[in-house]
Amino acid sequence: ADAMWIVVQGSLMQIRGEVVIGSVHGGTSEAYFGEWALLREQQKNKGRHDEKEPHAREPPPKGGRRQVSVRTVTPCELWELSAENLEAIVAVNPSVKAALEREAHARSPDEAHS
């Protein structure tokens, strides 16, 4: 994964296989997707344990298969946040990564959200 997406306006549905499992709406605090893929990629690049965050929850197991897809429901405006820019943000404010991890785990009971 090389980016996550922020939904500025519009609505999208989250789909696993052919089943709608949720939605994302612009203008809300949960208006983003793709964070799991970035978290997994960062984990793969850094190894299984980060010494600075010994109690951080692990992202779901690595794998190349997409867990969740999104489809637009209404016209959308999306902003791309590249992996490099997210890493720069986290370097200045590490709590951003922890917040993304907490929210991703809360969104998906089976912790396979992407």
Secondary structure as GFF3:
##gff-version 3
##sequence-region A 1 114
A	DSSP	beta_strand	3	9	.	.	.	ID=ss1
A	DSSP	beta_strand	11	16	.	.	.	ID=ss2
A	DSSP	beta_strand	19	25	.	.	.	ID=ss3
A	DSSP	beta_strand	32	33	.	.	.	ID=ss4
A	DSSP	alpha_helix	35	46	.	.	.	ID=ss5
A	DSSP	beta_strand	69	72	.	.	.	ID=ss6
A	DSSP	beta_strand	77	82	.	.	.	ID=ss7
A	DSSP	alpha_helix	83	92	.	.	.	ID=ss8
A	DSSP	alpha_helix	95	107	.	.	.	ID=ss9
###
